[in-house]
Amino acid sequence: MCQVLFASGSDGVFSVRPQNLRKWMAAKTSSIPSAWLVWCPIPSLHLPPVTARRKSMARETWASSRRRVPSRSSSSYSRRRGPGAVTTATATAPHVRVRRRYDSIFSLGDSYADTGNGPVVLDRHAIDNPVMRPPYGSNFFGRPTGRYCDGRLAIDFIAESLGLPLVPPFLARNGSFRAGANFAVAGATALDASFFRDGELHASGTAAHSAFNTSLNVKLQWFESLKPSLCATGQECREFFGRSLFFVGKFGFNDYTISLLYKGKSVPQVRSFVQDVVRTISMAIERLIKHGATNLD
């Protein structure tokens, strides 16, 4: 059973089951969740230690994922055995195939999951982005990759543990996304950008990024524009997305930060739209489920 988890500075950590989410939204308005997470049990991920060989292998995987997605029978897929990761066909036994638990990953979030969309968005508006300069990426990939990190993100470790290629950024790559796509953008909000445009925003940092329309609804539109290239019929989509892992979030942090720090809103004013943030997130989850998603985290 999935749970919607909220972390609040005043109330600690509490959880709400999906079927009780609407009732919770109507009753719980006294605190501002600083983070949220939709959690569904998946097999434990045993992350291996970083070695020179693993760095080299991951760099090759990242480079190949930028060029193309390997076929399911390709020997470049992970052959490690463990929870959630199984072997596909190998070069020596092409007729043997064991299905892995997930065939693809789709991510909707902010800088915690952004693997390269943020720089594309900023470049379109001629805004310099330090994430494309060292030391970003220096501790693993050897160069900046668009990640807001000096190495890999959590989504990279998860993909590796599931035997999948690193999830490519949707805006920065042309080609097949049958092994997944990353729609996360640094600074993204749950609410639409128009919500934050009533007044002047500072032309720097998170506020400048929020002026671009990279809301959760926009990410869903990107996903829906990609969907026809992945499946044709309702049954095909249910089967395809039923074998996919979806990450939704985290969302809400940027909505509150922009309003408090850049818009000069008071805490009571921010509390007034907490329900809107939660409602937007829950509606996005329901929308993905209608498309065939069954594994959401």
FENHUJO-V160177 format. One record per residue. N is the residue number from 1. SS is DSSP state (H for helix, E for strand, C for the rest). PHI is phi as a letter, one per 40 degrees, with the letter a starting at -180 (none if undefined). NEAR is the number of other ideal C-beta (glycine too) atoms within 12 Angstrom. Layout:
n: [N	N]
ss: [SS	SS]
phi: [PHI	PHI]
near: [NEAR	NEAR]
This chain:
n: [1	2	3	4	5	6	7	8	9	10	11	12	13	14	15	16	17	18	19	20	21	22	23	24	25	26	27	28	29	30	31	32	33	34	35	36	37	38	39	40	41	42	43	44	45	46	47	48	49	50	51	52	53	54	55	56	57	58	59	60	61	62	63	64	65	66	67	68	69	70	71	72	73	74	75	76	77	78	79	80	81	82	83	84	85	86	87	88	89	90	91	92	93	94	95	96	97	98	99	100	101	102	103	104	105	106	107	108	109	110	111	112	113	114	115	116	117	118	119	120	121	122	123	124	125	126	127	128	129	130	131	132	133	134	135	136	137	138	139	140	141	142	143	144	145	146	147	148	149	150	151	152	153	154	155	156	157	158	159	160	161	162	163	164	165	166	167	168	169	170	171	172	173	174	175	176	177	178	179	180	181	182	183	184	185	186	187	188	189	190	191	192	193	194	195	196	197	198	199	200	201	202	203	204	205	206	207	208	209	210	211	212	213	214	215	216	217	218	219	220	221	222	223	224	225	226	227	228	229	230	231	232	233	234	235	236	237	238	239	240	241	242	243	244	245	246	247	248	249	250	251	252	253	254	255	256	257	258	259	260	261	262	263	264	265	266	267	268	269	270	271	272	273	274	275	276	277	278	279	280	281	282	283	284	285	286	287	288	289	290	291	292	293	294	295	296	297]
ss: [C	C	E	E	E	E	E	E	C	C	C	E	E	E	E	E	E	H	H	H	H	H	H	H	H	H	H	C	C	C	C	C	E	E	E	E	E	E	E	C	C	C	C	C	C	C	C	C	C	C	C	H	H	H	H	H	H	H	H	H	H	H	H	H	H	H	H	C	C	C	C	C	C	C	C	C	C	C	C	C	C	E	C	C	E	C	C	C	C	C	C	C	C	C	C	C	C	C	C	C	C	C	C	E	E	E	E	E	C	C	C	C	C	C	C	C	H	H	H	H	H	H	H	H	C	C	C	C	C	H	H	H	C	C	C	C	C	C	C	C	C	C	C	C	C	C	C	C	C	C	C	C	C	H	H	H	H	H	H	H	H	C	C	C	C	C	C	C	E	H	H	H	C	C	C	C	C	C	C	E	E	E	C	C	C	C	C	C	C	C	C	C	H	H	H	H	C	C	C	C	C	C	C	C	H	H	H	H	H	H	C	C	C	C	C	H	H	H	H	H	H	H	H	H	H	H	H	C	C	C	C	C	C	H	H	H	H	H	H	H	H	H	C	E	E	E	E	E	C	C	C	C	H	H	H	H	H	H	H	H	H	H	C	C	C	C	H	H	H	H	H	C	C	H	H	H	H	H	H	H	H	H	H	H	H	H	H	H	H	H	H	C	C	C	C	E	C]
phi: [none	c	b	c	b	b	b	b	c	c	b	g	b	a	b	b	c	d	c	b	c	c	c	c	c	c	c	b	b	c	b	b	c	c	a	a	a	c	b	b	c	b	d	c	b	c	c	c	c	c	b	c	c	c	c	c	c	c	c	c	c	c	c	c	c	c	c	a	b	c	c	c	c	c	c	c	c	c	b	c	b	i	d	g	b	b	c	c	c	b	c	c	b	c	c	b	a	b	c	c	c	b	b	a	b	b	b	b	a	b	c	c	b	c	b	i	c	d	d	c	c	c	c	c	b	f	b	c	b	c	c	c	b	d	c	d	g	c	c	b	c	g	a	c	b	g	c	c	a	c	a	c	b	d	c	c	c	c	c	c	c	c	g	b	c	d	c	c	c	c	c	b	a	b	h	c	b	c	c	h	a	b	b	c	b	d	g	c	b	c	c	c	d	c	c	b	c	c	h	c	b	c	c	a	f	c	c	c	c	c	c	c	c	b	c	c	c	c	c	c	c	c	c	c	c	c	d	c	c	b	a	b	b	d	c	c	c	c	c	c	c	c	b	b	b	b	b	b	h	c	b	h	d	c	d	c	c	c	c	c	c	b	b	g	c	c	d	d	c	c	d	c	b	d	c	c	c	c	c	c	c	c	c	c	c	c	c	c	c	c	c	h	c	b	b	b	b]
near: [13	27	23	40	27	36	23	24	15	16	16	13	20	20	24	29	19	24	14	19	28	19	14	27	25	14	14	25	22	15	25	34	40	26	28	39	31	37	26	24	14	23	19	12	25	17	21	18	10	19	11	11	12	23	23	16	24	31	26	20	33	35	22	24	39	24	17	20	31	26	19	27	18	25	18	27	34	31	22	23	14	21	20	29	32	26	24	30	23	19	15	10	14	14	11	15	18	19	17	32	25	35	35	39	48	45	46	49	47	42	37	30	45	46	49	44	43	44	33	30	38	31	19	18	18	10	23	14	31	19	34	24	16	15	19	30	29	18	19	31	32	19	21	26	40	40	40	35	29	20	26	32	36	30	42	41	27	36	41	36	34	39	35	43	43	45	47	44	38	38	32	31	31	16	21	21	36	28	40	42	46	50	47	49	46	41	41	48	47	45	35	26	29	15	29	39	20	15	15	13	25	18	16	18	22	33	28	27	39	39	33	32	26	43	39	43	28	30	44	34	20	30	37	26	17	33	30	15	20	30	25	13	13	15	12	18	27	21	20	30	36	25	30	39	35	43	43	42	44	38	48	41	35	43	44	38	28	38	36	24	21	28	28	18	23	13	18	15	16	31	25	18	30	33	28	27	39	38	26	34	44	36	24	38	36	22	26	36	24	19	29	28	36	24	31	36	36]
